[in-house]
Amino acid sequence: MASTAVVALALAATVASPPGRGAAAGGGCVVAAIHRGAPPAWSAAAWSSSSGGFRLPYSLASGDSAAAFFWVRLRAGSPTNPANKVLWVMRYPRQNSPLRILARWGPDPAVTARSSWPPDSSPGEIYPSYLNLPKPGCWQLKLSWSSHTARLDVQIHPAGSPARRV
């Protein structure tokens, strides 16, 4: 069943897609729009009572079925201090299945990276992760968990570039 994902991003990326669209229909890489304000109501289970009023920028992926929150703009490689941390909040149950991410580099989709994250965190349907990709540019992400899939295109900035907040 094809589903969509919301990805909340504290990510400084160019907004190239219309609102609510997280992946290009024709297969090209189009960075998802970044939204500000309250996260989607369906993500509320992921936030404890101590995090009321929590706000991070976010983007909508195809199908509105997951949310990924980024604390800083994503950079190529495996940066530290700060790292490329991502919190994926799923709209639909994980059903004890891992989150699998297949990333394809926009300029050459033959360049791929894969990662998998266990369903062992709470509250709500969340997957804490890192999104470390080898090259800067637009990356097309395919998210898979349980019987759901979603797509989201993100901008990865050059290694060594400042880790700014949005």
VEXVOLO-944713 format. One record per atom (N, C-alpha, C): x, y, z. Coordinates in steps of 0.001 Angstrom, whole numbers, padded with zeros to 6 digits, always signed. Example, Ala and Ser with C-alpha at 12.3 -4.5 7.8 and 13.67 -1.06 7.14 Angstrom:
BEGIN
+013190-005690+007800 +012300-004500+007800 +013200-003300+007800 +012850-002250+007080 +013670-001060+007140 +012900+000030+007870 
end
This chain:
BEGIN
+000859-001176+000000 +000000+000000+000000 +000898+001229+000000 +000758+002059-000991 +001571+003266-001056 +001016+004286-000078 +001867+004814+000758 +001485+005811+001741 +002369+007020+001579 +002093+008073+002351 +002941+009244+002280 +003590+009523+003610 +004494+010450+003600 +005222+010780+004811 +005299+012279+004974 +005247+012736+006204 +005504+014135+006517 +006876+014151+007122 +007693+015013+006690 +009018+015075+007246 +009226+016452+007809 +009332+016545+009107 +009550+017820+009755 +011032+018078+009746 +011428+019153+009172 +012830+019408+008940 +013280+020704+009580 +014353+020660+010326 +015044+021876+010702 +016188+021946+009721 +015846+022108+008481 +016749+021897+007373 +016748+023131+006496 +017908+023666+006194 +017977+024820+005303 +018135+024306+003888 +017044+024205+003184 +017073+023715+001819 +016199+024614+000971 +016471+024606-000323 +015637+025383-001208 +014299+024692-001358 +013257+025478-001371 +011930+024925-001540 +011637+024947-003030 +011509+023749-003617 +011309+023685-005045 +010007+023014-005434 +009283+022431-004498 +008043+021748-004844 +006854+022478-004249 +005690+022306-004858 +004508+022957-004303 +004134+022326-002977 +003362+023035-002120 +002983+022499-000817 +002322+021140-000951 +002699+020246-000015 +002094+018938+000025 +002690+017933-000932 +003688+018315-001695 +004288+017401-002646 +005714+017160-002238 +006089+015896-001976 +007410+015616-001481 +008310+014912-002449 +007814+014492-003592 +008641+013811-004563 +008111+014142-005948 +008997+014171-006909 +008599+014529-008256 +007813+013402-008902 +006748+013764-009588 +005903+012765-010230 +006629+012051-011358 +007460+012750-012109 +008136+012162-013251 +009458+011516-012919 +009812+011371-011674 +011048+010712-011299 +012196+011664-011035 +012080+012948-011404 +013140+013893-011119 +013177+014236-009641 +014291+014747-009185 +014455+015080-007776 +013994+016516-007539 +012981+016692-006703 +012426+018005-006373 +012368+018109-004853 +013188+018973-004283 +013263+019104-002823 +011899+019485-002258 +011485+018784-001218 +010179+019010-000595 +010098+020397+000033 +008921+020982-000026 +008667+022278+000599 +008836+022151+002110 +009322+023214+002732 +009489+023243+004183 +008365+024083+004777 +007671+023506+005740 +006564+024178+006422 +007002+024552+007828 +006417+025614+008363 +006703+026038+009734 +005394+026119+010501 +005471+025947+011798 +004263+025990+012616 +004044+024655+013290 +002824+024457+013748 +002495+023223+014460 +002662+022020+013535 +003205+020922+014060 +003306+019712+013243 +001909+019138+013003 +001772+018212+012070 +000464+017627+011802 -000153+017026+013074 -001460+017151+013228 -002150+016662+014419 -001927+015169+014636 -001801+014400+013548 -001630+012961+013705 -000286+012588+014328 +000655+013521+014401 +001968+013224+014999 +001987+013454+016512 +000865+013883+017095 +000810+014249+018514 +001259+013134+019452 +001010+011879+019119 +001389+010767+019996 +002901+010700+020224 +003672+011303+019350 +005134+011269+019476 +005670+012294+020466 +004852+013208+020894 +005309+014288+021763 +004776+014080+023172 +005670+014115+024133 +005261+013960+025526 +004615+015247+026026 +003978+015175+027177 +003346+016370+027738 +004386+017440+028067 +005647+017038+028243 +006695+018014+028553 +007160+018780+027318 +006720+018365+026133 +007164+019048+024912 +006020+019807+024244 +005060+020255+025027 +003956+021032+024466 +004470+022268+023752 +003847+022607+022651 +004280+023769+021880 +005538+023518+021067 +005989+022272+021001 +007185+021904+020248 +007004+022278+018780 +007991+022948+018198 +007923+023370+016805 +009267+023136+016121 +009222+022485+014998 +010351+022376+014091 +009799+022503+012680 +010582+023028+011759 +010136+023015+010364 +009925+021568+009907 +008995+021379+008984 +008739+020033+008481 +008350+020088+007009 +008478+018934+006359 +008070+018799+004959 +007118+017633+004827 +006241+017719+003841 +005306+016644+003560 +005865+015759+002454 +005889+014490+002718 +006290+013537+001688 +005033+012989+001030 +005195+012164+000049 +004053+011590-000652 +003169+010822+000312 +001890+011075+000297 +000921+010306+001040 +000637+010717+002463 +001352+011681+003027 +001070+012175+004377 +001025+011070+005421 +002041+010179+005424 +002017+009058+006357 +003188+009000+007320 +004117+009912+007230 +005255+009934+008148 +005748+011365+008299 +006448+011648+009387 +007030+012966+009599 +008474+012782+010029 +009388+013527+009425 +010791+013456+009808 +011205+014830+010302 +011722+014887+011505 +012141+016151+012111 +013661+016231+012075 +014201+017291+011457 +015639+017485+011349 +016029+018676+012210 +017101+018553+012979 +017531+019644+013856 +018425+020645+013153 +019205+020218+012200 +020071+021116+011426 +019987+020707+009962 +020445+021596+009081 +020429+021222+007677 +021367+020040+007473 +021002+019161+006583 +021760+017928+006362 +022986+018200+005518 +024098+017552+005903 +025368+017713+005191 +025888+016358+004743 +026635+016349+003647 +027187+015111+003088 +028171+014470+004057 +028283+013159+003951 +029204+012413+004802 +028543+012016+006106 +029357+011914+007147 +028871+011546+008483 +029286+012624+009479 +028699+013803+009381 +029122+014902+010249 +028802+014635+011722 +029598+015244+012564 +029351+015187+014008 +029308+016615+014533 +028737+016780+015682 +028707+018056+016395 +028282+019242+015519 +027070+019269+015038 +026002+018309+015236 +025929+017282+014111 +025324+016153+014435 +025138+015070+013466 +023874+015320+012640 +023702+014521+011611 +022508+014584+010763 +021374+013783+011405 +020949+014182+012584 +019883+013458+013290 +018538+013712+012629 +017753+012653+012537 +016410+012738+011981 +015482+011923+012872 +014354+012486+013242 +013329+011740+013953 +012171+011542+012991 +011941+010297+012606 +010825+009950+011731 +009629+009617+012614 +008519+010287+012403 +007273+010019+013121 +006294+009465+012086 +005848+008249+012310 +005003+007582+011334 +003527+007771+011673 +002738+008013+010669 +001301+008155+010865 +000636+006794+011061 +001157+005789+010374 +000565+004459+010425 +001443+003536+011258 +000846+002546+011928 +001584+001689+012860 +002803+001009+012229 +003840+000905+013050 +005075+000243+012620 +004906-001266+012602 +004007-001775+013414 +003765-003214+013532 +005065-003985+013722 +005910-003444+014598 +007191-004062+014948 +008113-004288+013748 +007994-003470+012716 +008875-003608+011553 +009862-002444+011513 +011058-002680+010980 +012047-001602+010882 +011655-000589+009808 +012239+000601+009911 +012143+001594+008848 +013323+001352+007921 +013037+001143+006662 +014098+000973+005666 +014088+002198+004760 +015277+002756+004547 +015407+003937+003688 +016314+003598+002522 +015815+003801+001321 +016619+003691+000105 +016742+005104-000440 +017969+005604-000531 +018227+006957-001027 +018888+006871-002397 +018387+007654-003341 +018976+007737-004693 +019395+009177-004935 +020609+009346-005434 +021157+010673-005717 +020527+011208-006990 +019934+012388-006937 +019229+012975-008073 +020010+013018-009375 +021267+013511-009384 +022014+013593-010643 +022342+012232-011264 +022441+011184-010463 +022747+009836-010963 +022059+008816-010060 +020816+008419-010376 +020062+007509-009510 +020720+006150-009287 +021790+005846-010042 +022521+004605-009787 +023324+004698-008482 +023571+005929-008022 +024265+006134-006741 +023206+006016-005645 +023365+004994-004796 +022359+004747-003757 +023010+004578-002386 +022191+004726-001387 +022597+004448-000003 +021374+003836+000678 +021625+002902+001577 +020536+002229+002294 +020792+002287+003789 +019699+002350+004550 +019820+002239+006000 +018546+001605+006538 +018650+001072+007737 +017513+000434+008387 +017538+000807+009857 +016350+001086+010427 +016242+001548+011800 +015201+000718+012548 +015540+000215+013737 +014630-000679+014470 +013426+000054+015070 +012322-000683+015271 +011110-000102+015858 +011129-000209+017383 +012158+000369+018004 +012349+000150+019440 +012295+001426+020278 +011644+002469+019776 +011591+003744+020504 +010149+004183+020712 +009973+005087+021652 +008648+005636+021938 +008844+007048+022481 +007825+007871+022634 +006409+007550+022521 +005952+007578+021068 +004838+006957+020804 +004275+006956+019469 +005047+006064+018512 +004782+006258+017254 +005363+005453+016172 +006578+006193+015617 +007724+006109+016302 +008898+006898+015910 +010101+006016+015608 +010992+006546+014777 +012290+005942+014464 +013351+007036+014564 +014121+007089+015649 +015263+008011+015672 +016331+007477+014705 +016986+008360+013982 +017965+007894+012998 +018979+008992+012681 +019880+008664+011778 +020807+009610+011158 +020630+009465+009661 +020729+010557+008933 +020631+010507+007479 +021961+010987+006913 +022884+010040+006768 +024225+010348+006269 +024350+009840+004840 +024467+010776+003914 +024565+010442+002502 +025898+010951+001960 +026482+010231+000992 +027870+010505+000602 +028125+011754-000227 +027122+012291-000917 +027349+013410-001832 +026336+014521-001589 +026725+015769-001844 +025751+016858-001756 +024802+016823-002960 +023657+017435-002800 +022685+017521-003884 +021333+017015-003429 +020449+016872-004380 +019101+016387-004097 +019107+014856-004048 +018506+014309-002997 +018397+012860-002812 +016940+012472-002723 +016564+011424-003427 +015210+010886-003393 +015183+009750-002372 +014352+009897-001337 +014256+008894-000288 +012992+008073-000477 +013131+006766-000415 +011984+005863-000364 +011976+005268+001035 +010920+005541+001792 +010759+005041+003152 +009828+003837+003101 +010205+002756+003794 +009356+001572+003857 +009299+001083+005286 +008092+000809+005786 +007887+000221+007113 +006563-000522+007062 +006491-001621+007787 +005283-002438+007793 +004847-002622+006334 +003601-002322+006007 +003136-002463+004625 +003072-001108+003920 +003746-000098+004455 +003640+001273+003951 +004923+001721+003247 +004763+002626+002290 +005906+003282+001653 +005580+004759+001497 +006619+005562+001462 +006476+007000+001244 +007735+007490+000549 +007632+008631-000089 +008779+009216-000793 +008959+010663-000368 +010224+011052-000284 +010554+012426+000077 +011891+012776-000546 +011976+013927-001186 +013235+014412-001748 +013816+015462-000815 +015097+015320-000458 +015760+016242+000463 +017044+016777-000147 +017451+017961+000316 +018698+018585-000112 +019797+018240+000882 +020908+017735+000390 +022089+017469+001213 +023141+018513+000827 +023644+019225+001822 +024620+020286+001595 +026040+019729+001615 +027017+020453+001069 +028388+019950+001014 +028956+019636+002411 +029813+018618+002453 +030512+018283+003700 +031293+019517+004142 +031325+019757+005421 +032061+020895+005959 +031305+022208+005932 +030132+022238+005310 +029363+023480+005301 +028728+023682+006685 +028372+024911+007021 +027809+025177+008348 +026520+024386+008601 +026385+023933+009816 +025194+023178+010225 +024190+024148+010808 +023617+024977+009970 +022666+025991+010426 +021305+025390+010699 +020608+026045+011616 +019196+025728+011828 +018398+026497+010809 +017195+026067+010565 +016324+026769+009616 +015667+027928+010328 
end
